[in-house]
Amino acid sequence: MNSEIEIVDFSEKYISDVLNVLYESNILHIKSDPDYFAKTGKERSLPYLYWILHDPENFGYVALCDGEVAGIVLAGIEKRNENVYRVPVYIEVYDIAVSSRFVKKGIGRKLHNKVMERARAERVEQVELIVYSFNRGAMEFYKKLHYREVSRTMVIDV
């Protein structure tokens, strides 16, 4: 049986379910690099989600699988202050996550495609995201979508 996948705008009615998907993603990050990511409760992401909802430069989409929240993408339109970049205005994907119950159903690709559609509508020429080095599956996924690596962030504790 094929499930129906629908991509809708992120709104307050999805906050609780989006929080669950984001928390599942956060737990994977904490397990993969506990020295970098803090173990916190779900509610710590609420201000972030409200920032996405209320900042006019930000947007998000929710993937519904048979009406259930299965994945999310949260993003914003960013502007570079330096003139060395070819593209001064771009979309940054802050988070893209698919619940483990719904992986391998094309949800991540559909969310990505919705962001690309938004980029074209806004006449934005570039989409960027950060992927952590431990997240090999995500890196492979992004490479299939034709993302390329342009920088690396390095960290030292003081």
N, C-alpha and C positions, 0 to 999 in steps of 0.2 A: 504494500500500500504506500503510495507516494503522499508525503505530507505537503500541505500548502504552506509556502513561505511568503510572507508579506512584509515589506519594509515600510515602516511608518515613521513619522516625525516623533522624536523624543518629547514627551510632555510629562507634566507632574503626575498624571494618572499611572505612569509606568515606574515611578520612583522606587517603590519597594522591590519590584522584580529586577529592575536595572541594578539596584544596590546588591542584590544576590549574585547576579552574573559578575559584576565588578569585584565583589568580595571573593568569589571563586578564583578569579584571575589573580587577585592580590595574594591569596594563599599560595598559589603556585610560585609567585615571585618570592615570597618570604621563604618557602622551603628551598628554593634554588639558591638564594643568596641572603641568608639571615643576618649577615654583617652589614648589608646595605638597606634592606627593607625592614621596617618596624612591624612587629606583630600588634595589630590593633583590631578593634571591633569594626563591624560593618558601618556603624553610624559615623565613623570618622570621615567617610567619603561623602556624607550628605552635603557639607558646604561646597565641595567640588561640584557635585551634581547640580546644586542650585546656581552656582556660578555659570555652568554650561547653559542652564535654562534661561538665565536672566541677562547675560552679557550679549548684546546684539551682534557681536562678532562671532559668537559661538553657535554651534548647532550639534544635533545628535540625531541618530536614527536607531530604531529598535527593530530587530528581526522577530517576527511572530511566526511560530510554527504551530499551525492549527490553533491559533489564538493565544499561545503561551510564549512569553518572552524567552527567546532562545539565544539572542546575541545583541550586541550593542556596538555602536561606533560613536565616539565623541570627538569633536574637532572644532577648530576655529580658524578664522582668517587672520593671518599674522602679517606684519610689515617689518622689513629689515631696515635698520637705521643706517647701515653702512652702504656705500656705493660700489663695493667690489663685486656684488652679486649680480648675476644676469637677470634674475627674477626677484624684484623687490617685494612683491606681495605673493603669498602662498597660503595654502591650507595646511595646517599641521593637524595630523591625527593624534590626539592625546591618548586615546584608548580605543582598542578594538578587541572585543572578547566574545567568544562563543561558549556557552555552557557545555560542559563535558557531555551532557546528555544529548547534545545536538551536533557534535562534530561530524565532519565528513558528509554533510548534507548540502554543501555549497553556500552556507550562510555567510561565512567570512567573505567570500567572493561577491555575493550580492550586496553586502554592506559596503565593501570597497567600491563596487560599481556605482552605488548611490552617491558616494563622496565624489567620485569622478564626474558624475552627472552634475552635481552641485558646482564643482570647479568650472566646468564648461559654461554653465549658466551664469556664473559670476565673472567669467572671463579671466579666471585664475589659471596660470600656466604650469603650476607645480604643486604637488602634494608631497609632504614630508611626514616622517614618523620616526620615532625612536624605538629600537628593538634591543633588548638586553642580550648580551653575548651568550648567556646560558640557554636562551630560547631558540634553539636550533630549528625546531619545527616552524616557528613563526618566520624565521629568516628564509627558509626554503619557500614558504608560502609567498612571502613578499617578492622573492626573486622570480617566482612563476608569474607574478603580476607585473614584472618588469621594473621593480624598484632597484636602485643601485646604491651601493654603500658610498657615502661621500665624506664621512668623518667617524671618529671614535671618541667617546668620552672616557676619560680615565679619572680615577678617584684615589685620593690618599687621605687617611685619617690623621688628624692632628691631635 
